[in-house]
Amino acid sequence: MSHYCPPLTPNAIRSRVSTGRFAFTELGLEKRCSTCGEYFPADTEFFYAQAYRPEGLSCGCKACQHESKIKSGRRKQ
Ligand SMILES: [Zn+2]
């Protein structure tokens, strides 16, 4: 059960595209990772689901979030 339905309205998506946080490509809607600055498809395959965010996705891609988790985990030891 990993179906993701974007809760954003067309207007909300358009405003995010205009600020560069999202982009429309031939693959569909893509979201920019706030950490590495790369665009990835805006779904839970590339971003962690975060229900409290308006787009329902984490601001960093899974690869970057995974890396920061390893770094913060190291600090505990
Ligand atoms: Zn990233």
N, CA, C, O and the ligand as a Tripos MOL2 file, in Angstrom:
@<TRIPOS>MOLECULE
protein
  309   307    78     0     0
PROTEIN
NO_CHARGES

@<TRIPOS>ATOM
      1 N           0.8380   -1.2050    0.0000 N.3       1 MET1
      2 CA          0.0000    0.0000    0.0000 C.3       1 MET1
      3 C           0.8740    1.2570    0.0000 C.2       1 MET1
      4 O           1.0990    1.8570    1.0510 O.2       1 MET1
      5 N           1.3630    1.6520   -1.1740 N.am      2 SER2
      6 CA          2.2020    2.8450   -1.2330 C.3       2 SER2
      7 C           1.6330    3.8570   -2.2210 C.2       2 SER2
      8 O           2.3500    4.7190   -2.7280 O.2       2 SER2
      9 N           0.3240    3.7370   -2.4870 N.am      3 HIS3
     10 CA         -0.2700    4.6760   -3.4350 C.3       3 HIS3
     11 C          -0.2340    6.0900   -2.8720 C.2       3 HIS3
     12 O          -0.6140    6.3260   -1.7250 O.2       3 HIS3
     13 N           0.2300    7.0290   -3.6970 N.am      4 TYR4
     14 CA          0.3340    8.4060   -3.2400 C.3       4 TYR4
     15 C          -0.5150    9.3050   -4.1240 C.2       4 TYR4
     16 O          -0.3460    9.3260   -5.3430 O.2       4 TYR4
     17 N          -1.4210   10.0420   -3.5110 N.am      5 CYS5
     18 CA         -2.2790   10.9510   -4.2490 C.3       5 CYS5
     19 C          -1.9500   12.3820   -3.8350 C.2       5 CYS5
     20 O          -2.2110   12.7530   -2.6910 O.2       5 CYS5
     21 N          -1.3810   13.2070   -4.7340 N.am      6 PRO6
     22 CA         -0.9960   14.5600   -4.3270 C.3       6 PRO6
     23 C          -2.2010   15.3800   -3.8920 C.2       6 PRO6
     24 O          -3.1700   15.4930   -4.6430 O.2       6 PRO6
     25 N          -2.1580   15.9580   -2.6910 N.am      7 PRO7
     26 CA         -3.2780   16.7490   -2.1890 C.3       7 PRO7
     27 C          -3.2550   18.1890   -2.6920 C.2       7 PRO7
     28 O          -4.1730   18.9530   -2.3930 O.2       7 PRO7
     29 N          -2.2260   18.5770   -3.4510 N.am      8 LEU8
     30 CA         -2.0960   19.9680   -3.8870 C.3       8 LEU8
     31 C          -3.0990   20.2990   -4.9840 C.2       8 LEU8
     32 O          -3.3950   19.4730   -5.8480 O.2       8 LEU8
     33 N          -3.6140   21.5200   -4.9320 N.am      9 THR9
     34 CA         -4.5010   21.9960   -5.9890 C.3       9 THR9
     35 C          -3.6450   22.4500   -7.1730 C.2       9 THR9
     36 O          -2.4590   22.7320   -7.0010 O.2       9 THR9
     37 N          -4.2350   22.5250   -8.3830 N.am     10 PRO10
     38 CA         -3.4660   22.9940   -9.5450 C.3      10 PRO10
     39 C          -2.8110   24.3530   -9.2970 C.2      10 PRO10
     40 O          -1.6870   24.5820   -9.7420 O.2      10 PRO10
     41 N          -3.4960   25.2570   -8.5930 N.am     11 ASN11
     42 CA         -2.9210   26.5750   -8.2930 C.3      11 ASN11
     43 C          -1.7030   26.4620   -7.3880 C.2      11 ASN11
     44 O          -0.7020   27.1470   -7.5980 O.2      11 ASN11
     45 N          -1.7890   25.5980   -6.3800 N.am     12 ALA12
     46 CA         -0.6730   25.4130   -5.4520 C.3      12 ALA12
     47 C           0.5260   24.8280   -6.1860 C.2      12 ALA12
     48 O           1.6670   25.2140   -5.9350 O.2      12 ALA12
     49 N           0.2590   23.8910   -7.0960 N.am     13 ILE13
     50 CA          1.3470   23.2990   -7.8750 C.3      13 ILE13
     51 C           1.9820   24.3590   -8.7600 C.2      13 ILE13
     52 O           3.2060   24.4310   -8.8730 O.2      13 ILE13
     53 N           1.1340   25.1970   -9.3990 N.am     14 ARG14
     54 CA          1.6550   26.2180  -10.3020 C.3      14 ARG14
     55 C           2.5680   27.1970   -9.5540 C.2      14 ARG14
     56 O           3.6080   27.5990  -10.0750 O.2      14 ARG14
     57 N           2.1760   27.5780   -8.3310 N.am     15 SER15
     58 CA          2.9970   28.5270   -7.5780 C.3      15 SER15
     59 C           4.3210   27.8820   -7.1780 C.2      15 SER15
     60 O           5.3430   28.5650   -7.1130 O.2      15 SER15
     61 N           4.3150   26.5760   -6.9090 N.am     16 ARG16
     62 CA          5.5640   25.8920   -6.5620 C.3      16 ARG16
     63 C           6.4600   25.7410   -7.7830 C.2      16 ARG16
     64 O           7.6820   25.8390   -7.6710 O.2      16 ARG16
     65 N           5.8660   25.5040   -8.9470 N.am     17 VAL17
     66 CA          6.6590   25.4130  -10.1740 C.3      17 VAL17
     67 C           7.3110   26.7650  -10.4620 C.2      17 VAL17
     68 O           8.4580   26.8160  -10.9050 O.2      17 VAL17
     69 N           6.5750   27.8760  -10.2100 N.am     18 SER18
     70 CA          7.1020   29.2050  -10.5130 C.3      18 SER18
     71 C           8.2580   29.5680   -9.5830 C.2      18 SER18
     72 O           9.1060   30.3770   -9.9580 O.2      18 SER18
     73 N           8.3140   28.9920   -8.3800 N.am     19 THR19
     74 CA          9.4230   29.2740   -7.4700 C.3      19 THR19
     75 C          10.5750   28.2860   -7.6450 C.2      19 THR19
     76 O          11.6080   28.4140   -6.9870 O.2      19 THR19
     77 N          10.4010   27.3010   -8.5290 N.am     20 GLY20
     78 CA         11.4890   26.3670   -8.8060 C.3      20 GLY20
     79 C          11.5240   25.1590   -7.8890 C.2      20 GLY20
     80 O          12.4160   24.3180   -8.0020 O.2      20 GLY20
     81 N          10.5600   25.0650   -6.9790 N.am     21 ARG21
     82 CA         10.5670   23.9140   -6.0680 C.3      21 ARG21
     83 C          10.0170   22.6670   -6.7510 C.2      21 ARG21
     84 O          10.3300   21.5400   -6.3670 O.2      21 ARG21
     85 N           9.1860   22.8930   -7.7740 N.am     22 PHE22
     86 CA          8.6630   21.7920   -8.5600 C.3      22 PHE22
     87 C           8.9290   22.0800  -10.0270 C.2      22 PHE22
     88 O           9.1610   23.2300  -10.4010 O.2      22 PHE22
     89 N           8.8980   21.0460  -10.8620 N.am     23 ALA23
     90 CA          9.0650   21.2430  -12.2970 C.3      23 ALA23
     91 C           8.2210   20.2220  -13.0430 C.2      23 ALA23
     92 O           8.0750   19.0790  -12.6100 O.2      23 ALA23
     93 N           7.6690   20.6550  -14.1730 N.am     24 PHE24
     94 CA          6.9450   19.7240  -15.0300 C.3      24 PHE24
     95 C           7.8990   19.2240  -16.1080 C.2      24 PHE24
     96 O           8.4600   20.0240  -16.8570 O.2      24 PHE24
     97 N           8.0840   17.9300  -16.1910 N.am     25 THR25
     98 CA          8.9300   17.3380  -17.2230 C.3      25 THR25
     99 C           8.0940   16.3510  -18.0160 C.2      25 THR25
    100 O           6.8980   16.1940  -17.7690 O.2      25 THR25
    101 N           8.7420   15.6750  -18.9890 N.am     26 GLU26
    102 CA          8.0070   14.6740  -19.7630 C.3      26 GLU26
    103 C           7.6040   13.4880  -18.8880 C.2      26 GLU26
    104 O           6.7350   12.7010  -19.2640 O.2      26 GLU26
    105 N           8.2440   13.3610  -17.7050 N.am     27 LEU27
    106 CA          7.9080   12.2730  -16.7810 C.3      27 LEU27
    107 C           6.7640   12.6490  -15.8620 C.2      27 LEU27
    108 O           6.2250   11.7970  -15.1550 O.2      27 LEU27
    109 N           6.3840   13.9410  -15.8680 N.am     28 GLY28
    110 CA          5.3240   14.3840  -14.9620 C.3      28 GLY28
    111 C           5.8630   15.4250  -13.9970 C.2      28 GLY28
    112 O           6.8350   16.1200  -14.2900 O.2      28 GLY28
    113 N           5.2140   15.5220  -12.8360 N.am     29 LEU29
    114 CA          5.6090   16.5210  -11.8420 C.3      29 LEU29
    115 C           6.8450   16.0390  -11.0780 C.2      29 LEU29
    116 O           6.8780   14.9240  -10.5570 O.2      29 LEU29
    117 N           7.8640   16.9110  -11.0240 N.am     30 GLU30
    118 CA          9.0610   16.5800  -10.2650 C.3      30 GLU30
    119 C           9.2760   17.6010   -9.1710 C.2      30 GLU30
    120 O           8.8610   18.7540   -9.2870 O.2      30 GLU30
    121 N           9.9320   17.1650   -8.1050 N.am     31 LYS31
    122 CA         10.1600   18.0080   -6.9340 C.3      31 LYS31
    123 C          11.6640   18.1420   -6.7340 C.2      31 LYS31
    124 O          12.4040   17.1760   -6.9220 O.2      31 LYS31
    125 N          12.1220   19.3410   -6.3520 N.am     32 ARG32
    126 CA         13.5490   19.5590   -6.1480 C.3      32 ARG32
    127 C          13.9390   19.2080   -4.7160 C.2      32 ARG32
    128 O          13.2950   19.6360   -3.7580 O.2      32 ARG32
    129 N          14.9950   18.4270   -4.5920 N.am     33 CYS33
    130 CA         15.5400   18.1030   -3.2760 C.3      33 CYS33
    131 C          16.2000   19.3530   -2.7100 C.2      33 CYS33
    132 O          16.9940   20.0010   -3.3910 O.2      33 CYS33
    133 N          15.8710   19.6950   -1.4560 N.am     34 SER34
    134 CA         16.4130   20.9090   -0.8560 C.3      34 SER34
    135 C          17.8830   20.7360   -0.4830 C.2      34 SER34
    136 O          18.5730   21.7180   -0.2100 O.2      34 SER34
    137 N          18.3610   19.5040   -0.4710 N.am     35 THR35
    138 CA         19.7450   19.2510   -0.0710 C.3      35 THR35
    139 C          20.6820   19.2030   -1.2740 C.2      35 THR35
    140 O          21.6760   19.9270   -1.3060 O.2      35 THR35
    141 N          20.3790   18.3570   -2.2710 N.am     36 CYS36
    142 CA         21.2870   18.2190   -3.4120 C.3      36 CYS36
    143 C          20.8470   19.0660   -4.6020 C.2      36 CYS36
    144 O          21.6100   19.2270   -5.5550 O.2      36 CYS36
    145 N          19.6200   19.6130   -4.5660 N.am     37 GLY37
    146 CA         19.1610   20.4970   -5.6270 C.3      37 GLY37
    147 C          18.7540   19.7930   -6.9080 C.2      37 GLY37
    148 O          18.4890   20.4530   -7.9130 O.2      37 GLY37
    149 N          18.6970   18.4610   -6.8980 N.am     38 GLU38
    150 CA         18.2970   17.7030   -8.0770 C.3      38 GLU38
    151 C          16.7810   17.5260   -8.1030 C.2      38 GLU38
    152 O          16.1310   17.5100   -7.0570 O.2      38 GLU38
    153 N          16.2270   17.3950   -9.3070 N.am     39 TYR39
    154 CA         14.7900   17.1390   -9.4410 C.3      39 TYR39
    155 C          14.5310   15.6420   -9.5290 C.2      39 TYR39
    156 O          15.1990   14.9240  -10.2720 O.2      39 TYR39
    157 N          13.5500   15.1850   -8.7600 N.am     40 PHE40
    158 CA         13.1240   13.7820   -8.7920 C.3      40 PHE40
    159 C          11.6030   13.7530   -8.8860 C.2      40 PHE40
    160 O          10.9460   14.6990   -8.4520 O.2      40 PHE40
    161 N          11.0160   12.6620   -9.4560 N.am     41 PRO41
    162 CA          9.5550   12.5570   -9.5010 C.3      41 PRO41
    163 C           8.9590   12.7460   -8.1070 C.2      41 PRO41
    164 O           9.4350   12.1680   -7.1300 O.2      41 PRO41
    165 N           7.9020   13.5720   -8.0340 N.am     42 ALA42
    166 CA          7.3060   13.9180   -6.7300 C.3      42 ALA42
    167 C           6.4230   12.7820   -6.2390 C.2      42 ALA42
    168 O           5.1990   12.9110   -6.2130 O.2      42 ALA42
    169 N           7.0360   11.6760   -5.8510 N.am     43 ASP43
    170 CA          6.2670   10.5890   -5.2520 C.3      43 ASP43
    171 C           7.0990    9.9140   -4.1650 C.2      43 ASP43
    172 O           8.2530   10.2740   -3.9330 O.2      43 ASP43
    173 N           6.4950    8.9360   -3.5090 N.am     44 THR44
    174 CA          7.1360    8.3260   -2.3400 C.3      44 THR44
    175 C           8.2400    7.3470   -2.7260 C.2      44 THR44
    176 O           8.8410    6.7210   -1.8530 O.2      44 THR44
    177 N           8.5180    7.2070   -4.0410 N.am     45 GLU45
    178 CA          9.6380    6.3670   -4.4330 C.3      45 GLU45
    179 C          10.9520    7.1340   -4.2350 C.2      45 GLU45
    180 O          12.0010    6.5360   -3.9990 O.2      45 GLU45
    181 N          10.8790    8.4580   -4.3340 N.am     46 PHE46
    182 CA         12.0840    9.2800   -4.2510 C.3      46 PHE46
    183 C          12.1100   10.1590   -3.0060 C.2      46 PHE46
    184 O          13.1740   10.6150   -2.5860 O.2      46 PHE46
    185 N          10.9270   10.4000   -2.4070 N.am     47 PHE47
    186 CA         10.8490   11.2200   -1.1950 C.3      47 PHE47
    187 C          10.0690   10.4620   -0.1310 C.2      47 PHE47
    188 O           9.1420    9.7150   -0.4450 O.2      47 PHE47
    189 N          10.4460   10.6560    1.1310 N.am     48 TYR48
    190 CA          9.6980   10.0210    2.2130 C.3      48 TYR48
    191 C           8.3620   10.7260    2.3820 C.2      48 TYR48
    192 O           8.2650   11.9440    2.2320 O.2      48 TYR48
    193 N           7.3360    9.9490    2.6960 N.am     49 ALA49
    194 CA          6.0130   10.5280    2.9300 C.3      49 ALA49
    195 C           6.0030   11.2500    4.2680 C.2      49 ALA49
    196 O           6.4090   10.6890    5.2860 O.2      49 ALA49
    197 N           5.5370   12.5010    4.2670 N.am     50 GLN50
    198 CA          5.4070   13.2770    5.5030 C.3      50 GLN50
    199 C           4.0590   13.9640    5.4650 C.2      50 GLN50
    200 O           3.8870   14.9980    4.8180 O.2      50 GLN50
    201 N           3.1050   13.3730    6.1700 N.am     51 ALA51
    202 CA          1.7070   13.7890    6.0590 C.3      51 ALA51
    203 C           1.4910   15.2350    6.4790 C.2      51 ALA51
    204 O           0.5560   15.8790    6.0040 O.2      51 ALA51
    205 N           2.3550   15.7670    7.3770 N.am     52 TYR52
    206 CA          2.1220   17.1250    7.8800 C.3      52 TYR52
    207 C           2.5540   18.1970    6.8920 C.2      52 TYR52
    208 O           2.2300   19.3700    7.0780 O.2      52 TYR52
    209 N           3.2900   17.8130    5.8300 N.am     53 ARG53
    210 CA          3.7050   18.7940    4.8270 C.3      53 ARG53
    211 C           2.6060   18.9560    3.7720 C.2      53 ARG53
    212 O           1.8910   17.9980    3.4760 O.2      53 ARG53
    213 N           2.4630   20.1750    3.1960 N.am     54 PRO54
    214 CA          1.3750   20.4040    2.2350 C.3      54 PRO54
    215 C           1.4420   19.4470    1.0450 C.2      54 PRO54
    216 O           0.4020   18.9910    0.5700 O.2      54 PRO54
    217 N           2.6280   19.1390    0.5620 N.am     55 GLU55
    218 CA          2.7200   18.2210   -0.5870 C.3      55 GLU55
    219 C           2.8380   16.7700   -0.1470 C.2      55 GLU55
    220 O           2.8660   15.8690   -0.9850 O.2      55 GLU55
    221 N           2.9090   16.5310    1.1780 N.am     56 GLY56
    222 CA          2.9330   15.1730    1.6980 C.3      56 GLY56
    223 C           4.2500   14.4510    1.5220 C.2      56 GLY56
    224 O           4.3330   13.2340    1.6830 O.2      56 GLY56
    225 N           5.3050   15.2320    1.1810 N.am     57 LEU57
    226 CA          6.6130   14.6240    0.9400 C.3      57 LEU57
    227 C           7.6920   15.3810    1.6980 C.2      57 LEU57
    228 O           7.5630   16.5800    1.9480 O.2      57 LEU57
    229 N           8.7520   14.6790    2.0600 N.am     58 SER58
    230 CA          9.8780   15.3220    2.7360 C.3      58 SER58
    231 C          10.5660   16.2940    1.7820 C.2      58 SER58
    232 O          10.4470   16.1490    0.5650 O.2      58 SER58
    233 N          11.2900   17.2920    2.3230 N.am     59 CYS59
    234 CA         11.9020   18.3040    1.4510 C.3      59 CYS59
    235 C          13.1920   17.7910    0.8310 C.2      59 CYS59
    236 O          13.6090   18.2920   -0.2130 O.2      59 CYS59
    237 N          13.8360   16.8030    1.4480 N.am     60 GLY60
    238 CA         15.0400   16.2230    0.8610 C.3      60 GLY60
    239 C          14.7400   14.8730    0.2450 C.2      60 GLY60
    240 O          13.8250   14.1810    0.6930 O.2      60 GLY60
    241 N          15.5050   14.4780   -0.7910 N.am     61 CYS61
    242 CA         15.2680   13.1770   -1.4170 C.3      61 CYS61
    243 C          15.7030   12.0580   -0.4700 C.2      61 CYS61
    244 O          16.4010   12.2990    0.5150 O.2      61 CYS61
    245 N          15.2820   10.8360   -0.7830 N.am     62 LYS62
    246 CA         15.5790    9.7070    0.1030 C.3      62 LYS62
    247 C          17.0780    9.5160    0.2870 C.2      62 LYS62
    248 O          17.5370    9.2170    1.3890 O.2      62 LYS62
    249 N          17.8420    9.6880   -0.7880 N.am     63 ALA63
    250 CA         19.2920    9.4860   -0.7010 C.3      63 ALA63
    251 C          19.9120   10.4650    0.2810 C.2      63 ALA63
    252 O          20.7450   10.0720    1.0980 O.2      63 ALA63
    253 N          19.5170   11.7510    0.2170 N.am     64 CYS64
    254 CA         20.0740   12.7640    1.1170 C.3      64 CYS64
    255 C          19.6040   12.5390    2.5500 C.2      64 CYS64
    256 O          20.3880   12.6800    3.4890 O.2      64 CYS64
    257 N          18.3210   12.1880    2.7280 N.am     65 GLN65
    258 CA         17.7930   11.9530    4.0720 C.3      65 GLN65
    259 C          18.4970   10.7660    4.7030 C.2      65 GLN65
    260 O          18.7820   10.7630    5.9000 O.2      65 GLN65
    261 N          18.7750    9.7550    3.8820 N.am     66 HIS66
    262 CA         19.4610    8.5680    4.3830 C.3      66 HIS66
    263 C          20.8600    8.9500    4.8460 C.2      66 HIS66
    264 O          21.3180    8.4960    5.8950 O.2      66 HIS66
    265 N          21.5390    9.7900    4.0610 N.am     67 GLU67
    266 CA         22.8950   10.2160    4.3960 C.3      67 GLU67
    267 C          22.9080   11.0070    5.7040 C.2      67 GLU67
    268 O          23.7720   10.7930    6.5550 O.2      67 GLU67
    269 N          21.9440   11.9260    5.8630 N.am     68 SER68
    270 CA         21.9270   12.7550    7.0720 C.3      68 SER68
    271 C          21.5750   11.9120    8.2960 C.2      68 SER68
    272 O          21.9930   12.2250    9.4110 O.2      68 SER68
    273 N          20.8030   10.8380    8.0840 N.am     69 LYS69
    274 CA         20.4810    9.9510    9.1940 C.3      69 LYS69
    275 C          21.7270    9.2230    9.6800 C.2      69 LYS69
    276 O          21.9350    9.0550   10.8820 O.2      69 LYS69
    277 N          22.5570    8.7930    8.7250 N.am     70 ILE70
    278 CA         23.7980    8.0990    9.0800 C.3      70 ILE70
    279 C          24.6970    9.0470    9.8730 C.2      70 ILE70
    280 O          25.2950    8.6540   10.8750 O.2      70 ILE70
    281 N          24.7900   10.3110    9.4120 N.am     71 LYS71
    282 CA         25.6390   11.2920   10.0830 C.3      71 LYS71
    283 C          25.1530   11.5690   11.4980 C.2      71 LYS71
    284 O          25.9610   11.6060   12.4260 O.2      71 LYS71
    285 N          23.8340   11.7670   11.6850 N.am     72 SER72
    286 CA         23.3130   12.0710   13.0170 C.3      72 SER72
    287 C          23.3980   10.8480   13.9200 C.2      72 SER72
    288 O          23.5310   10.9800   15.1360 O.2      72 SER72
    289 N          23.3210    9.6490   13.3250 N.am     73 GLY73
    290 CA         23.4480    8.4300   14.1070 C.3      73 GLY73
    291 C          24.8560    8.2650   14.6540 C.2      73 GLY73
    292 O          25.0650    7.7640   15.7580 O.2      73 GLY73
    293 N          25.8230    8.7060   13.8370 N.am     74 ARG74
    294 CA         27.2220    8.5760   14.2470 C.3      74 ARG74
    295 C          27.5060    9.4350   15.4860 C.2      74 ARG74
    296 O          28.2880    9.0660   16.3620 O.2      74 ARG74
    297 N          26.8280   10.6140   15.5230 N.am     75 ARG75
    298 CA         27.1130   11.5550   16.6020 C.3      75 ARG75
    299 C          26.7510   10.9660   17.9760 C.2      75 ARG75
    300 O          27.3530   11.3090   18.9940 O.2      75 ARG75
    301 N          25.7480   10.0670   17.9730 N.am     76 LYS76
    302 CA         25.2820    9.5180   19.2500 C.3      76 LYS76
    303 C          26.3310    8.6510   19.9240 C.2      76 LYS76
    304 O          26.3840    8.5810   21.1520 O.2      76 LYS76
    305 N          27.1690    7.9890   19.1300 N.am     77 GLN77
    306 CA         28.1170    7.0370   19.7130 C.3      77 GLN77
    307 C          29.3030    7.6950   20.4040 C.2      77 GLN77
    308 O          30.1710    7.0010   20.9350 O.2      77 GLN77
    309 ZN         18.9360   14.9600   -2.5480 Zn       78 ZN78
@<TRIPOS>BOND
     1     1     2 1
     2     2     3 1
     3     3     4 2
     4     3     5 am
     5     5     6 1
     6     6     7 1
     7     7     8 2
     8     7     9 am
     9     9    10 1
    10    10    11 1
    11    11    12 2
    12    11    13 am
    13    13    14 1
    14    14    15 1
    15    15    16 2
    16    15    17 am
    17    17    18 1
    18    18    19 1
    19    19    20 2
    20    19    21 am
    21    21    22 1
    22    22    23 1
    23    23    24 2
    24    23    25 am
    25    25    26 1
    26    26    27 1
    27    27    28 2
    28    27    29 am
    29    29    30 1
    30    30    31 1
    31    31    32 2
    32    31    33 am
    33    33    34 1
    34    34    35 1
    35    35    36 2
    36    35    37 am
    37    37    38 1
    38    38    39 1
    39    39    40 2
    40    39    41 am
    41    41    42 1
    42    42    43 1
    43    43    44 2
    44    43    45 am
    45    45    46 1
    46    46    47 1
    47    47    48 2
    48    47    49 am
    49    49    50 1
    50    50    51 1
    51    51    52 2
    52    51    53 am
    53    53    54 1
    54    54    55 1
    55    55    56 2
    56    55    57 am
    57    57    58 1
    58    58    59 1
    59    59    60 2
    60    59    61 am
    61    61    62 1
    62    62    63 1
    63    63    64 2
    64    63    65 am
    65    65    66 1
    66    66    67 1
    67    67    68 2
    68    67    69 am
    69    69    70 1
    70    70    71 1
    71    71    72 2
    72    71    73 am
    73    73    74 1
    74    74    75 1
    75    75    76 2
    76    75    77 am
    77    77    78 1
    78    78    79 1
    79    79    80 2
    80    79    81 am
    81    81    82 1
    82    82    83 1
    83    83    84 2
    84    83    85 am
    85    85    86 1
    86    86    87 1
    87    87    88 2
    88    87    89 am
    89    89    90 1
    90    90    91 1
    91    91    92 2
    92    91    93 am
    93    93    94 1
    94    94    95 1
    95    95    96 2
    96    95    97 am
    97    97    98 1
    98    98    99 1
    99    99   100 2
   100    99   101 am
   101   101   102 1
   102   102   103 1
   103   103   104 2
   104   103   105 am
   105   105   106 1
   106   106   107 1
   107   107   108 2
   108   107   109 am
   109   109   110 1
   110   110   111 1
   111   111   112 2
   112   111   113 am
   113   113   114 1
   114   114   115 1
   115   115   116 2
   116   115   117 am
   117   117   118 1
   118   118   119 1
   119   119   120 2
   120   119   121 am
   121   121   122 1
   122   122   123 1
   123   123   124 2
   124   123   125 am
   125   125   126 1
   126   126   127 1
   127   127   128 2
   128   127   129 am
   129   129   130 1
   130   130   131 1
   131   131   132 2
   132   131   133 am
   133   133   134 1
   134   134   135 1
   135   135   136 2
   136   135   137 am
   137   137   138 1
   138   138   139 1
   139   139   140 2
   140   139   141 am
   141   141   142 1
   142   142   143 1
   143   143   144 2
   144   143   145 am
   145   145   146 1
   146   146   147 1
   147   147   148 2
   148   147   149 am
   149   149   150 1
   150   150   151 1
   151   151   152 2
   152   151   153 am
   153   153   154 1
   154   154   155 1
   155   155   156 2
   156   155   157 am
   157   157   158 1
   158   158   159 1
   159   159   160 2
   160   159   161 am
   161   161   162 1
   162   162   163 1
   163   163   164 2
   164   163   165 am
   165   165   166 1
   166   166   167 1
   167   167   168 2
   168   167   169 am
   169   169   170 1
   170   170   171 1
   171   171   172 2
   172   171   173 am
   173   173   174 1
   174   174   175 1
   175   175   176 2
   176   175   177 am
   177   177   178 1
   178   178   179 1
   179   179   180 2
   180   179   181 am
   181   181   182 1
   182   182   183 1
   183   183   184 2
   184   183   185 am
   185   185   186 1
   186   186   187 1
   187   187   188 2
   188   187   189 am
   189   189   190 1
   190   190   191 1
   191   191   192 2
   192   191   193 am
   193   193   194 1
   194   194   195 1
   195   195   196 2
   196   195   197 am
   197   197   198 1
   198   198   199 1
   199   199   200 2
   200   199   201 am
   201   201   202 1
   202   202   203 1
   203   203   204 2
   204   203   205 am
   205   205   206 1
   206   206   207 1
   207   207   208 2
   208   207   209 am
   209   209   210 1
   210   210   211 1
   211   211   212 2
   212   211   213 am
   213   213   214 1
   214   214   215 1
   215   215   216 2
   216   215   217 am
   217   217   218 1
   218   218   219 1
   219   219   220 2
   220   219   221 am
   221   221   222 1
   222   222   223 1
   223   223   224 2
   224   223   225 am
   225   225   226 1
   226   226   227 1
   227   227   228 2
   228   227   229 am
   229   229   230 1
   230   230   231 1
   231   231   232 2
   232   231   233 am
   233   233   234 1
   234   234   235 1
   235   235   236 2
   236   235   237 am
   237   237   238 1
   238   238   239 1
   239   239   240 2
   240   239   241 am
   241   241   242 1
   242   242   243 1
   243   243   244 2
   244   243   245 am
   245   245   246 1
   246   246   247 1
   247   247   248 2
   248   247   249 am
   249   249   250 1
   250   250   251 1
   251   251   252 2
   252   251   253 am
   253   253   254 1
   254   254   255 1
   255   255   256 2
   256   255   257 am
   257   257   258 1
   258   258   259 1
   259   259   260 2
   260   259   261 am
   261   261   262 1
   262   262   263 1
   263   263   264 2
   264   263   265 am
   265   265   266 1
   266   266   267 1
   267   267   268 2
   268   267   269 am
   269   269   270 1
   270   270   271 1
   271   271   272 2
   272   271   273 am
   273   273   274 1
   274   274   275 1
   275   275   276 2
   276   275   277 am
   277   277   278 1
   278   278   279 1
   279   279   280 2
   280   279   281 am
   281   281   282 1
   282   282   283 1
   283   283   284 2
   284   283   285 am
   285   285   286 1
   286   286   287 1
   287   287   288 2
   288   287   289 am
   289   289   290 1
   290   290   291 1
   291   291   292 2
   292   291   293 am
   293   293   294 1
   294   294   295 1
   295   295   296 2
   296   295   297 am
   297   297   298 1
   298   298   299 1
   299   299   300 2
   300   299   301 am
   301   301   302 1
   302   302   303 1
   303   303   304 2
   304   303   305 am
   305   305   306 1
   306   306   307 1
   307   307   308 2
@<TRIPOS>SUBSTRUCTURE
     1 MET1         2 RESIDUE 1 A MET
     2 SER2         6 RESIDUE 1 A SER
     3 HIS3        10 RESIDUE 1 A HIS
     4 TYR4        14 RESIDUE 1 A TYR
     5 CYS5        18 RESIDUE 1 A CYS
     6 PRO6        22 RESIDUE 1 A PRO
     7 PRO7        26 RESIDUE 1 A PRO
     8 LEU8        30 RESIDUE 1 A LEU
     9 THR9        34 RESIDUE 1 A THR
    10 PRO10       38 RESIDUE 1 A PRO
    11 ASN11       42 RESIDUE 1 A ASN
    12 ALA12       46 RESIDUE 1 A ALA
    13 ILE13       50 RESIDUE 1 A ILE
    14 ARG14       54 RESIDUE 1 A ARG
    15 SER15       58 RESIDUE 1 A SER
    16 ARG16       62 RESIDUE 1 A ARG
    17 VAL17       66 RESIDUE 1 A VAL
    18 SER18       70 RESIDUE 1 A SER
    19 THR19       74 RESIDUE 1 A THR
    20 GLY20       78 RESIDUE 1 A GLY
    21 ARG21       82 RESIDUE 1 A ARG
    22 PHE22       86 RESIDUE 1 A PHE
    23 ALA23       90 RESIDUE 1 A ALA
    24 PHE24       94 RESIDUE 1 A PHE
    25 THR25       98 RESIDUE 1 A THR
    26 GLU26      102 RESIDUE 1 A GLU
    27 LEU27      106 RESIDUE 1 A LEU
    28 GLY28      110 RESIDUE 1 A GLY
    29 LEU29      114 RESIDUE 1 A LEU
    30 GLU30      118 RESIDUE 1 A GLU
    31 LYS31      122 RESIDUE 1 A LYS
    32 ARG32      126 RESIDUE 1 A ARG
    33 CYS33      130 RESIDUE 1 A CYS
    34 SER34      134 RESIDUE 1 A SER
    35 THR35      138 RESIDUE 1 A THR
    36 CYS36      142 RESIDUE 1 A CYS
    37 GLY37      146 RESIDUE 1 A GLY
    38 GLU38      150 RESIDUE 1 A GLU
    39 TYR39      154 RESIDUE 1 A TYR
    40 PHE40      158 RESIDUE 1 A PHE
    41 PRO41      162 RESIDUE 1 A PRO
    42 ALA42      166 RESIDUE 1 A ALA
    43 ASP43      170 RESIDUE 1 A ASP
    44 THR44      174 RESIDUE 1 A THR
    45 GLU45      178 RESIDUE 1 A GLU
    46 PHE46      182 RESIDUE 1 A PHE
    47 PHE47      186 RESIDUE 1 A PHE
    48 TYR48      190 RESIDUE 1 A TYR
    49 ALA49      194 RESIDUE 1 A ALA
    50 GLN50      198 RESIDUE 1 A GLN
    51 ALA51      202 RESIDUE 1 A ALA
    52 TYR52      206 RESIDUE 1 A TYR
    53 ARG53      210 RESIDUE 1 A ARG
    54 PRO54      214 RESIDUE 1 A PRO
    55 GLU55      218 RESIDUE 1 A GLU
    56 GLY56      222 RESIDUE 1 A GLY
    57 LEU57      226 RESIDUE 1 A LEU
    58 SER58      230 RESIDUE 1 A SER
    59 CYS59      234 RESIDUE 1 A CYS
    60 GLY60      238 RESIDUE 1 A GLY
    61 CYS61      242 RESIDUE 1 A CYS
    62 LYS62      246 RESIDUE 1 A LYS
    63 ALA63      250 RESIDUE 1 A ALA
    64 CYS64      254 RESIDUE 1 A CYS
    65 GLN65      258 RESIDUE 1 A GLN
    66 HIS66      262 RESIDUE 1 A HIS
    67 GLU67      266 RESIDUE 1 A GLU
    68 SER68      270 RESIDUE 1 A SER
    69 LYS69      274 RESIDUE 1 A LYS
    70 ILE70      278 RESIDUE 1 A ILE
    71 LYS71      282 RESIDUE 1 A LYS
    72 SER72      286 RESIDUE 1 A SER
    73 GLY73      290 RESIDUE 1 A GLY
    74 ARG74      294 RESIDUE 1 A ARG
    75 ARG75      298 RESIDUE 1 A ARG
    76 LYS76      302 RESIDUE 1 A LYS
    77 GLN77      306 RESIDUE 1 A GLN
    78 ZN78       309 GROUP 0 **** ****
